[in-house]
Structures are given as C-alpha cells and as structure tokens.
Amino acid sequence: MKNTMLQIDIRKLTSCGSDWETNQYLLLRKIKEWQELLAKNIIYPVLQESELVKDKLDDLLIENIGSKSWLEREVRAILIEDQIIVQEKAKHISTELDKLINYVEWAIENVEYIIREARIIFDFIKDDISINHLNSDDKYRGKGYFVVQDNKKEVVKIYLYEMIISWTYDHPIENIKFTLLRSIPSLLMDSSIEELMEKFVVHSQKMYKPMVYVCKTDLDFSFNESILPALKTRLLKEITN
C-alpha cells in the first residue's frame, strides 16, 4: 500500500499566515482516508501514520506555546521611540500564534481519535490470535518457524522468523524479521497445520530442531496490513517470555 502520509507537510500545514480553512480541509481529507481504511479493518499504515503526525503536532504545539510566551515577555520590556509600532506588530504575531495553537490543538484532538480507534481494532485482532509451540522442550527461541492461515486468501503461510536486537541510548530494542517461505492453498491441505509443520521441519535443512510456533485466528481481515502486525506483537511477547 502506498504511504501517502509523506505527502502531508506538517510545517506548511501549520505555518502562521496560512489559510486555516484550507488547512482544516487537507487534514480532514487525510482523516477521512484513515477512517475508510479502518472501516475495512486495515490497521497499517493508519496507526503508524497517525502516530507520526501526532508526534509532529505535539512538538509544534509545545514550540508555538513557547514562542507566544517568549513574545509576550520580551515585548513588555521594550522601551524605545517606536514602542507603539512594535507592540502592534507583536499583537498581530500573537494573534496569528493563537490561531495556530488553536488549529494544532484541534488537529491533535482529531488525530488522537483515529489513533484510539486503530488501537482498539489492533488489540481486538491481537487478542483473537492464539499461539502454541510444537516443541515439548525449551529451545533457543531467537530463530525458528511459525505458521498461520490467511483466512481472507484461504492459504496457509509458513514463515522463518529471526530476532533482531538494536540499541538506542544503551537500551536494547527487540524486534522480529519475517521471511515468507511457503504459501499453500488451504484446499490442498491434506493434514492439520501441526502435521504440516512436522513434515516441513523434517525436510528442511536450514536449522536443526528449530522452535516452531502455530498461530491461529478466526478473523478474515487483511493479512499484511492487520493480522501480521498484531501477530508480530504477540509472537515477540511469546518468544521473549
């Protein structure tokens, strides 16, 4: 899916002297796009985009509230011959800042609504997914396989997963990389998913006795945009625990 969020220039959209009606229209048009996707239970890129937009709006709100506060403090301290002119200019700037602050607060409120709605659907999907491992003994969990059925396309998908650890400010961040290995039409399945994976591991030479997770859900939502991101969160928790 094409990422249209990058087409939104937050700085331009929220600059002083802007046409506020046009700005509201542009943001409302984007929000409508998000709502239409959520109505189809498509979570990504809606959640990712809306959270990024909100972060930028939060920064702008703090920045412009600070600018207004600084302006009001400094103008009162000016005592020069053209004091009245300076104050009039400052008053105009302050009025524009008020419009900007009100607009950003309005925008944040609307974007937060989208984020809440997306997270509700995301949590619903995540809670519907069950995860079990085929292995009876505890093994190295950093790399292995998982299998899940894409109910919308009626195929069973086998993935290779691999834990990836990156560092931010001396803190480790755990993530998972997925690689699709097989996509099998459900109509061709002549055994259970568990039996399928037992045979797959036997004939696979990639790893010796790997961890194998069986993931199941009854939902037929969009797989890559909704099921897989929620499954990633669940699987990461299962592996690290």
TAFEN-V641842 format. One record per helix or strand of 3 or more residues. SS is the DSSP state (@ for helix, = for strand). FROM is the first residue (numbers start at 0). LEN is the number of residues. If there is no record, write none. Layout:
# TAFEN-V641842
ss,from,len
SS,FROM,LEN
SS,FROM,LEN
This chain:
# TAFEN-V641842
ss,from,len
@,4,3
@,9,4
@,19,20
@,45,31
@,82,46
=,129,4
=,142,8
=,154,14
=,170,15
@,185,3
@,192,11
=,210,6
@,222,18
